[in-house]
Amino acid sequence: ALYTLVGGARVGRNSPRWRVAVQQARLPVRMGGMGLTSAMDIREAAWVGTWALVTRPIRELHEPFRDLDVALAPGERFDELR
C-alpha cells in the first residue's frame, strides 16, 4: 500500500528516491511525514497483543485449549504474556 501511495511504481524499489519517500512517510506529520510505522518495528508487540486479545476467547470456544495456562507455557515468547 505504501508503495502505491508514495509512487514507488514510478521510481522502483531500488531507487534512492523510493528510500527517501519511505523515510519521509515514516516521519511524524508535524515534520512533514505521514506518521506511518514500520510493521517490522512493531511486530513483536503486535504478536504479544494478539495473544493477549485472543487467549480468553480461544479458551472459551475451543475445547482443546480450555486448560491452556500461559503461565506454564514453555518458551521465551510467552514471558511477555505472564
C-alpha positions in Angstrom: 0.0 0.0 0.0 2.8 2.4 0.9 4.5 1.5 -2.4 1.4 2.7 -4.3 0.7 5.6 -2.0 4.1 7.3 -2.4 4.5 6.5 -6.1 7.0 3.6 -5.8 5.9 2.1 -9.2 7.2 5.3 -10.9 10.7 5.1 -9.5 11.2 1.4 -8.5 12.1 -0.1 -5.1 15.8 0.2 -5.6 15.7 3.9 -6.3 17.2 6.4 -3.9 14.0 8.4 -4.4 12.0 5.4 -3.1 14.1 5.2 0.1 13.8 8.9 0.7 10.0 8.7 0.2 9.7 5.8 2.7 11.8 7.8 5.2 9.7 10.8 4.8 6.4 8.8 5.1 7.6 7.5 8.4 8.3 10.9 9.8 5.7 12.4 12.2 3.0 14.5 10.5 4.3 17.7 12.2 7.6 17.1 10.5 6.1 16.7 7.0 5.7 13.0 7.1 2.7 10.7 7.1 3.2 9.3 10.6 3.4 5.7 9.3 5.0 3.0 11.4 7.0 0.1 10.0 5.3 -3.2 10.6 8.8 -4.7 11.2 9.3 -2.2 14.1 6.1 -3.3 15.9 5.9 -7.0 15.0 6.9 -8.3 18.5 4.4 -6.0 20.3 1.7 -7.0 17.8 2.4 -10.7 18.4 2.0 -10.2 22.2 -1.1 -8.0 21.8 -2.7 -10.6 19.5 -2.2 -13.4 22.1 -3.5 -11.1 24.8 -6.6 -10.4 22.9 -7.4 -14.0 21.7 -6.3 -16.2 24.6 -9.6 -15.9 26.6 -11.9 -16.4 23.5 -9.9 -19.3 22.3 -10.0 -21.0 25.7 -13.8 -20.5 25.9 -14.6 -21.5 22.3 -12.2 -24.3 21.6 -12.2 -27.4 23.8 -8.5 -28.4 23.4 -7.4 -25.0 24.7 -9.6 -24.9 27.8 -6.7 -25.9 30.1 -4.2 -23.6 28.4 -2.3 -21.7 31.0 0.1 -19.1 29.6 1.9 -19.0 32.9 3.0 -22.6 32.4 3.7 -22.4 28.7 7.3 -23.0 27.7 9.3 -20.6 25.6 10.7 -17.1 26.0 7.9 -15.6 23.7 5.3 -16.3 26.4 7.4 -14.4 29.1 5.8 -11.1 27.9 2.3 -12.5 28.5 2.9 -13.6 32.0 
